[in-house]
Amino acid sequence: MLKKLLMMSVAVLALAACNDEADDGIQYASSNPEIVDGVYSGQTMHFYGTATVTNTKDNSTYSDPEAWFEIHGDKGLVIYMHQTRFAAQMPALEMRIYRIPYTPGEGASLSFSAESSVPQVQLPNAQGGGYSYQDMPSYTLTDVEGSIDNTDCRVAFTCDVPRLGTYRMVYEGRLLVKK
C-alpha cells in the first residue's frame, strides 16, 4: 500500500512539473516551432514577462511584471512592445523596433543587435481618423541587443527619454502558446 501511495505521489508531481500554465491562466509554450535551425519563419510570436528599467542617473528601477512583446516580420524582426513605459510617470506607449536584422543561432535560437534604432510609436494620425506607427527620433534606442533561445526572449536597450532621463530596459519573457 505504501508503495502504491509513493508511486501515485511521484505521478502527481511529474504531472505538475509538466504543466506550463501559470497560476494566472497564461499558458506558456514548451517549444518554439517558429525558429528552425536559427531561421525565423515570420509567424508572429508573443512573449510575456518582465521589463525592468533602470534610471542610469540614480540607479532607481521601475519594473513591469506584465510586459508583452510581440515579434514578427519577414525582412528582419519587428519587435512590438505593448503598453511600454520607461518610467512610472511616463504614459504607456505602443512602440515597435522596426526591421532589426538578426543572426541565426543553433536550433530554435537567434540573436540581434544594433548600435541604435529609431523606434516607432503608435500615434493619432494628423488628419484624424485612426492611429499609425510614426518614427520617434527623440526616443532613439541605443545598444539594442537581444536573443530568442527556444521559448525564452531577452531584449535590452538604452533610451534617452526627453525631460525624464536615460534608462536601460531589460525585458525577459517566455513564449505563449499559439491559440
VENHU-V923612 format. One record per run of one state. SS is the DSSP state (@ for helix, = for strand, . for the rest). FROM is the first residue (numbers start at 0). TO is the last residue. Records with the same first field share a line. If there is no record, write none. Layout:
SS=FROM-TO  FROM-TO
This chain:
.=0-0  18-19  21-25  28-33  36-37  40-43  55-59  72-75  84-91  100-100  104-107  117-118  124-129  135-135  139-139  149-150  161-163  176-178
@=1-17  136-138
==20-20  26-27  34-35  38-39  44-54  60-71  76-83  92-99  101-103  108-116  119-123  130-134  140-148  151-160  164-175
